[in-house]
Amino acid sequence: MKFTIPIKTVSEANQSEHWAKKAKRAKNQRSGAYMYSLQACNNKLPPKPWLIILTRCGKRYLDEDNNAGSLKHVQDGICDAIGIDDGDKSNKYVYRQRKEKEYFVEVEIKTLKDDFETCKTCGAVWGAVYDTCPKCGEINE
């Protein structure tokens, strides 16, 4: 299942601002993600365990660590809505990003496969946690 959360995420590590402003942003991101996730996931979730793919969309790229950090409060809100602990090791999280004119987060929740994927383009084989081929970069669904 896929849905979109219209929210702007920022690199928390690079923000030098008053603690109250950070706390307000965290609360707004978490509660916004909770509300959108609750509405989108209403009895439509695939079987557990889950692969949860969070794609940050915005006007510029963040480095890999900052991208994951920018999605922390969104991930917390999604986990609250679907009733899981984000520290549960049976579920996996993948953080992506792409350039867009507007800011939003794209969420995809699907069943985590225990097997391996084979790229339809080049034939490379890799663990099913990722659905982008490490050899050619092709996205396999």
Backbone torsions as a table, in degrees:
resi	resn	phi	psi	omega
1	MET	NA	144.4	-179.0
2	LYS	-128.2	145.1	172.0
3	PHE	-156.2	166.3	-176.3
4	THR	-119.8	139.9	175.8
5	ILE	-115.7	115.0	-178.3
6	PRO	-77.8	85.3	-175.4
7	ILE	-144.7	143.6	177.7
8	LYS	-95.8	124.2	175.5
9	THR	-107.1	148.5	-179.4
10	VAL	-130.1	161.6	177.0
11	SER	-70.4	105.7	-178.6
12	GLU	-64.0	-33.8	-177.5
13	ALA	-67.3	-27.4	-176.6
14	ASN	-97.9	4.8	-179.3
15	GLN	-90.7	123.4	173.8
16	SER	-113.8	94.4	-176.0
17	GLU	-147.1	169.9	-179.4
18	HIS	-61.0	142.7	-177.4
19	TRP	-57.4	-33.7	-177.8
20	ALA	-67.3	-34.9	178.4
21	LYS	-68.3	-41.3	176.8
22	LYS	-63.1	-43.9	-178.8
23	ALA	-64.1	-39.0	179.0
24	LYS	-66.2	-42.4	178.6
25	ARG	-63.3	-44.3	179.4
26	ALA	-59.7	-45.5	-179.7
27	LYS	-63.6	-43.7	-180.0
28	ASN	-65.6	-41.2	178.8
29	GLN	-65.2	-45.6	-178.2
30	ARG	-64.7	-46.3	-178.1
31	SER	-70.0	-36.0	176.6
32	GLY	-64.2	-45.9	178.1
33	ALA	-62.9	-38.7	178.5
34	TYR	-60.4	-49.5	-176.4
35	MET	-64.7	-46.5	-179.7
36	TYR	-65.8	-38.8	-179.6
37	SER	-68.4	-41.8	179.3
38	LEU	-59.4	-44.1	-179.5
39	GLN	-68.2	-44.3	-176.0
40	ALA	-71.9	-34.7	-172.8
41	CYS	-92.6	5.1	-176.4
42	ASN	-54.1	97.5	178.5
43	ASN	58.5	27.1	-178.3
44	LYS	-121.0	11.8	-175.6
45	LEU	-76.2	142.0	175.4
46	PRO	-72.4	170.2	178.5
47	PRO	-62.9	147.5	176.8
48	LYS	-76.3	162.6	-6.6
49	PRO	-73.3	162.2	-172.3
50	TRP	-112.0	148.8	165.5
51	LEU	-105.8	117.3	-177.6
52	ILE	-110.9	114.2	-177.8
53	ILE	-104.1	119.4	179.1
54	LEU	-110.3	120.6	-179.9
55	THR	-114.7	113.1	176.6
56	ARG	-81.4	124.8	178.5
57	CYS	-114.4	132.7	-178.5
58	GLY	-170.0	-174.5	-173.4
59	LYS	-78.4	-16.6	178.0
60	ARG	-147.7	160.4	179.2
61	TYR	-84.4	150.0	169.6
62	LEU	-108.6	158.2	174.5
63	ASP	-69.9	167.5	-171.0
64	GLU	-56.2	-46.1	-179.5
65	ASP	-65.7	-42.7	-179.3
66	ASN	-69.2	-31.8	176.6
67	ASN	-63.1	-48.7	178.4
68	ALA	-61.1	-42.8	179.3
69	GLY	-64.2	-35.4	-179.2
70	SER	-68.7	-20.8	-177.6
71	LEU	-97.7	2.2	-174.8
72	LYS	-57.3	-50.5	-175.6
73	HIS	-71.9	-30.8	175.1
74	VAL	-66.0	-45.7	177.8
75	GLN	-59.3	-43.0	178.6
76	ASP	-59.8	-42.4	179.6
77	GLY	-65.9	-40.2	178.0
78	ILE	-63.4	-46.1	179.9
79	CYS	-62.6	-38.7	175.4
80	ASP	-59.2	-44.0	-175.6
81	ALA	-68.6	-37.8	-176.9
82	ILE	-94.4	0.3	171.7
83	GLY	76.7	38.0	176.7
84	ILE	-127.3	159.7	173.5
85	ASP	-88.9	125.5	-177.6
86	ASP	-69.0	-6.2	175.1
87	GLY	-92.0	-3.4	178.9
88	ASP	-66.2	119.9	-174.8
89	LYS	-74.7	-8.7	-179.8
90	SER	-76.5	-21.0	176.4
91	ASN	-101.0	148.0	-179.7
92	LYS	-119.1	148.8	-179.7
93	TYR	-121.7	136.7	175.4
94	VAL	-123.9	131.3	-178.9
95	TYR	-110.4	125.7	179.6
96	ARG	-129.3	173.6	173.3
97	GLN	-156.9	156.2	173.9
98	ARG	-154.0	156.7	-179.5
99	LYS	-80.3	134.3	175.8
100	GLU	-144.2	164.5	178.5
101	LYS	-75.7	-27.7	-179.8
102	GLU	-113.5	163.0	177.2
103	TYR	-97.5	132.1	173.9
104	PHE	-167.6	169.5	176.7
105	VAL	-121.3	128.2	177.0
106	GLU	-97.1	131.3	-177.2
107	VAL	-119.7	132.5	173.8
108	GLU	-130.1	127.0	178.2
109	ILE	-119.3	121.7	177.8
110	LYS	-141.3	165.0	-179.5
111	THR	-67.2	132.2	177.9
112	LEU	-78.2	122.4	-179.4
113	LYS	-85.5	144.0	179.6
114	ASP	-88.7	-5.2	-176.6
115	ASP	-101.3	-159.4	-178.5
116	PHE	-113.7	157.8	177.3
117	GLU	-103.9	149.8	173.9
118	THR	-119.9	127.9	-179.1
119	CYS	-66.2	131.8	179.8
120	LYS	-74.9	-17.9	-177.9
121	THR	-90.7	-52.1	-173.1
122	CYS	-114.3	-9.2	177.6
123	GLY	85.2	2.4	178.6
124	ALA	-64.9	151.1	-179.5
125	VAL	-118.4	136.5	179.3
126	TRP	-152.2	168.0	179.3
127	GLY	-62.1	145.3	-172.8
128	ALA	-73.9	-2.8	179.1
129	VAL	-64.1	-32.5	-178.9
130	TYR	-109.0	143.0	177.3
131	ASP	-115.9	21.6	171.6
132	THR	-112.5	126.9	-177.5
133	CYS	-63.7	127.0	179.8
134	PRO	-72.0	-17.0	-178.0
135	LYS	-88.7	-50.6	-175.2
136	CYS	-111.9	-8.8	178.0
137	GLY	81.7	2.0	-179.0
138	GLU	-68.0	139.4	176.9
139	ILE	-89.1	122.7	-179.9
140	ASN	-109.7	129.7	-180.0
141	GLU	-101.6	NA	NA
